[in-house]
Amino acid sequence: MSGSIPFLREFDYEYGRVDRPVPGLRRIVAPNPSRFTYVGTGTYILGEGRVAVIDPGPADDSHLEALLAALAGETVTHILVTHTHPDHSPLSRRLAELTGATTYAYGPHPHSAPEPGDEEDDHLEFPFPVDEHPDADPDAEATAGEHRQGHDLDFSPDVTVRHGDVITGDGWGVECLHTPGHISNHLCFAWLETNSLFSGDHVMGWSTSVISPPDGHMGDYLRSLELVMARGYSTLYPTHGPPIPDPGPFLEAFLRHRRHREDQILASLGRGHTRIEDIVMELYADVDHRLYRAAGRSVYAHLLGLVSDGRVTASDSPPRQRSQYRLAT
């Protein structure tokens, strides 16, 4: 099913270069390529003269220098942060100190996220060695379950915003859309002067989004995806990779992809599989075993959504990776 998503991976960029996707918008890509960030974090500058910076990115000196050079002679009044992963929020502190700008976000990093080294991977028991695959294809569902991204625990916004809040500046405005799933404090920002959306990591053109429990939640993600679809935006500006024109068919493909996996998990439960390991070995029989831990995270995220919807029950409350799962009766 992943092959049916029309991924967009052609992206014209140079690190530190100022690109102008459309009038009133600039983008600078940070030099932090990885299996999570694609070629790097795309920081947006919204407006002219008195501007907002969206997702300043990682704490990288060269990226800060490129941003400051692009902003020479201008005033940064707002710093908007989609969420608190380390490729999005850390540079906001230094940028705010240097410019006096106010930071806006849904909130600090959620307490429900596991501390480094405290993940539950060791509770998955496969009958063969399972290691992380360093070169996994980013469109594989298993890769979408990979979760070792880290957390920006030091970030706390000056202004906490919620769904539906509107932030206005000099000649620009955005509406805040709370879009949990990738992480519970994820926001998208709808650009009010255009029919477009800064989609952060909620929707990206180059890959599916990581949904990693316990804070990542597939049920939340699917509901957030439907929210964005219902708005009918003409363009999405992800933080990683190229803009997504005509996003309707793209979003529909994302939703089909996730619903298909959900149906497969329900069918596997119906055949008597109760443990995540058994579901993974059935659904990912043709996938490299080194991807199975990541696949287990993805299945776990789906099961959390199915439990919250009342379609599946778990032997523990809250559900854990080591829980046994069954179809609700």
N, C-alpha and C positions, 0 to 999 in steps of 0.2 A: 504493500500500500504506500510506503514512503515514496516510491518512485512516481506516484501520481501527483505529488506536490510540485508545482512549477517553480522550483527554486531559482533564485536570481543570484548568480555568483560572479557576474562580470561587473567590475567596480573600478572606475578610473580614479586613482588617488595617488598622492605622494605624502609622506609624513611631513607635517608642518605646513603644507600648502593650504592656502585659503581657497576653498571652492564655494561657488554661489549656485546652489541647486535651483533657486528661484529668487526673484527680487525680494529683498528684505530678510534673506536668510543666508547665513554662511556656515560652513562646516570645516573643521580641522580634525584630521585623524591622528590619534596618538599612536606611538610606536610600541604597542603592546599586543602583537599578534599571538594567538593561541588557539587551541581547539574550542575554547569558549567564546573568544572575542572576534573570531575570523581574522581580518587584517589589523584590527585594533578598534579602540573606542572612538566613535565619531562625535565630537563635541560640537553642538550647534550654537550659533550666535544669532539671536532673534532681534531684529530691529536695526536702526541706525542711530548713532549719536548717543542715546541713552538706551541701553540694551539689556537683554537677558541672556545668560549663558545656561544652556541645558546640558546636564551631565558633564561636568568638568573632566571627569575621568580619573585615571590612576595618579598617584603621587609621583609624577615623572617630571624631572626638571626641564627636559627639552620640550615637552608638551606645554608646560607652563610658559616657557619662553615664547613658544609659537603663538599661544593664546594672547599673551601680553602684547606681542608685536602686532597682531591682527587688531587689537583693541586700542592701539595708540591713538590718543586724542579723543577717545570716547569714554563714557561713564557706564560702568556696569552697575545697574540698580538692583537686579534680581539674579539669583542663582537657583535654578530649578533642578531638582534631583529626582529621577524616576524611582530609584531604589538604592539600597545600601550594600551592593556588592562592590568589591574592591576595584573594579574597572569602571565604576560610575561615580562614586561619591567622595573618595579621599581627597582629591585635589580641591574640592570646594572650600576646605578650611583655609588653605594658603591663598586661594584666589579671593576669598572674602576678606582676609586680613589685609591683602594688598590693595583692594579696591573699595572696601567699606560696604560691599553689597550685602543684601539680606538673603539668607538661604531659605528655601521653601521645599518641604517634602511631607510625606505622609507621617513620618516619625522616625525615631532612631531604629537601629536594627532590632528585630523582634526577639524577645527572650526565648521563644520556642525553638529557635534555630540551634542545632547542636554546636557545641564548642569544638574547635579543631581536635581531632583524635577521639571524639566522643560519639562518632557515628556507629550505627548498629550493624555494619557490614559483617562482622564476625559471626553474627547469628545466622547467616545464610550458610547452609551446609550442602555443598555440591559433592558428588562422588568422584570428583577429579580436580586437579589443581585449577584454580581460577585466578588469573591475574588481570590487571588493567591492560588494555590494548592501547599503545601510544599512538597508533595511526588509524584509529577507527574513522570510517566515513561519517561526516557530520550529519548526514540525513538519515542515519540508522536510528531506529527507535531506541535501541539500547544506548546509543550515545546521548540521546535526549534524557536518559535517566542518570547520566553521570553527574556527580554532585560536588566534587572537591573544588569549590570556587573560593572558599574563605568568606570572611565576614568583616565589614567595616564597623566594628563595635564602638568606635570613637565618635561616629557622626551623630549629631543631634541638630535638627534644623532650628533656625531662629523662629520660623513661623510654621506651625503644623497646619496642614490643609486636609480637607476631606472631599469626598466625592461630590461633585457639583459646584465646588468653590471656584470662583473666577478671580484670576490674578491679572491686573492690568498694568501696563507701562506706558511709555511715550510712543503712541502710534501702534501698539500691539496689545493683544490680550489672549489669554489661554483659559480654557475650562479644564479643571482637574477631573480625571476619570480614575476612580480606584479600580485597579485591575489585578487583584490577587491571583495567585496560581504559581507563577515562577517564584515568587516570594510574597508574603502577606502584605508588605508595605509598598508594593509596586503601584506606581501611578503612570498613566499616560496623560499627555497634555494636548488638548484640541486647540489648534490655532484658529482663533475666532475670525480673523480677517480672511481666512481661506477655508476651504472644506478639506482640511488635512489634519493629521494626527502625528505627534511625536510618540512613537510606540515603544520606546525603550527596548527591553528584552521580551516584552509580551508577544510581539509578532516581529519576526525578522525574515528577510528574504533568503538568506543563505542557509538557514537551518531551522529545525524545530527548536522550541524553547525548552531549556532544562526545567523539569518539574521535580524537585527533590524534597521528599519528606524529611523531617516532620513539618517544616514550615511551608514548603511547596505542597500544593494540594490540587489534584487533577480536577475535582469537582468545582473548586473555585476557578480554575483556569478555563474550563469549558464555559462556565457562566460568563466569565469576563470576555471570552472570545465572542460569544453571542451578543454581548453588549456592544462591542466594537462593530460587529457586522451590522447590527441594527441601525447604527448611526450613518452608514452609507458614505464614508469618507472617500474622496477621490484619490488621495495620496497618503501613504504612510511613510514616516521618516524614522526608521529604526536607529538605535544607537550604534549598531554594527551592520556594515554592509550598505548596499545601495537603497535608494528609495523604492517603494513598491507602488507603481501606478496601477490603477484599476484593481484595487485590493479585494473587491467582492469575490471573484472566483478563487483567488488565492486563499482567503479566509475560509471559504467553503471547503477547499481541499484540506486545509489544516483540521477543520472540524470533522470531516469524514475520516481522516487518518486516525484521529484520537478515538472517535466513536467505533471505528472498526476494531481497534485494539481492545476497547472496552468490551465489545461483543465477544471477542475471542476469549477474554478472561472469564466472562460469564459462562461461556460454553465449556471451558476447561473445568470450572467449578462444578458445572452440571455433570461432568464425567467423573466426578469424585475426587479431583485434586483439591487438597485443602491447604497445602503449604506453598509459599512463594517459589521455593526451589523447584517443585514439581511443575508448577505452571510455566516457569521460565523454560525448563528443559523441553516441555511440550511445544510451546509457542515459538521458541527460538532454536528449534532443532537444527536448522541449517546455518546458524550464526556461530562464529568463532567462540569457543568456550571462554576465552579471555574477556569477552564482553558480558559475561553472565552476571557479574556483580552489578554492573551498570543497568542491565536489563531488569534485575531484581528491584532496583530503586524505582524504575519506571512502573513496574507491575504494582509495587507497594503504593505509589502515588495514585494509580487507578483504583486500587482497592480501598484506599481512604475515601475517595469520592463515592464509591459504590456503597460503602458502609454509611456515610453521611446521608445518602439518598434513600437508605432503607432497603436496598436491593440485596445487600450482603451482610452477614453477621460475622463478628470476630470473637475469638475466645478470650481476648483481653480488652480492657477499656482503660486508656485509649488503645486502639489497635497498634500492634508492633510488627516488626518484620518477622519475628519468630512466631506470631500468632497463627492459629488455624482459622481458615475462612470457609464459609459455606453460604450457599444461596439462602436468602431469607424465605421463610415459609409463610 
